[in-house]
Amino acid sequence: MFPLKVILVEDDPMVREVHRQFIERIEGFSIIATASNGIEGIKLIKDSQPDLAIIDIYMPHVSGLEMVRELRSENVAIDVIAITAANDIETVHRVLQQGAIDYIMKPFTFERIKKSLVNYKVYRSKLNGKGSMGQDELDQLLFLKNKEAEEMESLPKGLNPNTLTKITTYLSQQKNPVSAEEVAEGIGIARVTARRYLDFLEKEGKVKIHVHYGGVGRPVNRYGI
């Protein structure tokens, strides 16, 4: 079954490369092709028959939504994760109506897409070879998508989900571990605030601390994903 075959459809070449690098870091997935527009994406999907298509919604000529509609109308068996800057309810609703298994808003963190793909891998592994399943098994699959919301709701008092996302996004973009001061400067918050979020992420196992020993003074904690 694994690795699961993925086609990535994104019109911006720089963004497409970032997304490709993110996906290739996640075990169990193989990008077999990329497309720069919806027309090319439809042809690749029909020809290659991947397990999953990760599709940008805003694209010229044929949008991601139009692309998914055409695939559905032709009964092409493909799971879809939508990636888009669109956050209006109408677009979200329309995409989900077409059967997207997840909807990821730009900009997003490596951890966010990793969760989406890990959940999808679990979903596919549980369905593999199943002739039937009980309600409990089905509920486990259906409620995988609620993990992210549950985690955000369980944040300690005083921590803001948007700030947490900004910090994890910043960390995912750094090649090397960074200090709390660098994080604070990078996203425009106080160092003591950055430290609170970083401590929380470290306790949750989402960042790793690297202790840097300089020539003089106390060692500096540096954080990386």
Residue, then its C-alpha position, 0 to 999 in steps of 0.5 A: m500500500f505504501p508509499l501513497k502516491v501524491i500529485l501536487v497542483e500549485d501554480d506558483p513555482m516557489v510555493r510548489e517547491v516549498h510544499r514539495q519539500f514539506i511532503e517529502r519529509i513525511e514518511g509514507f508519501s511519494i510525489i509522483a508528479t507536479a502540475s502548474n495549473g488545473i488543466e495539467g493537473i486533471k490530465l496527470i491525475k487521469d493518467s497516473q491514478p495517484d492516491l491523493a491530490i494536493i490542490d491549490i484552489y486559486m489558479p488561473h484558467v481552471s481553478g482547483l474547485e473546478m478541477v475537483r468538480e470535473l474529476r468528481s463528474e467523471n468518477v475519477a477515484i482520487d482523494v483531495i486535500a485543498i490548500t488555499a489562501a481562501n478563508d471565506i465560508e462559501t469557498v470552504h463549504r464548496v470545497l468540502q461539498q466536493g469531498a475534500i478530506d482536508y482544507i489547509m489555509k495558507p500560510f501553513t506550518f510543516e506541522r499542519i500538513k504533517k498532521s493532515l497527511v499522517n491522519y490520511k495515512v491512518y485513514r487509508s491503512k484502516l480502510n485497506g482490505k476492509g470488507s466492512m467495519g463497525q460504527d466504532e471503527l468508522d467513528q475513529l476515522l471520521f473524528l480524526k479531522n477534529k484533532e487539530a480543533e481539539e488541540m487548539e481548544s486545549l491551549p493553556k490560558g493566555l496562549n493565542p492559536n494565531t500566535l502559536t501558528k505564526i511561531t511554528t510557521y517561523l520555526s519551520q522556515q528556519k534552516n537552523p535552530v533559533s533562540a527565543e529572541e530571534v523568534a520574538e524579532g521574527i514575528g514581532i512579539a516580546r521575548v518573554t511571550a515567545r519563550r512562553y509559547l516555545d516552552f509550551l511547544e517543547k512540552e508538547g514535543k513539537v519543538k526540540i531544544h538545542v543548548h548552545y554554549g558560547g564563550v562567555g555567559r550562560p548557555v542559550n536555548r535554541y529551538g527547532i522543529 
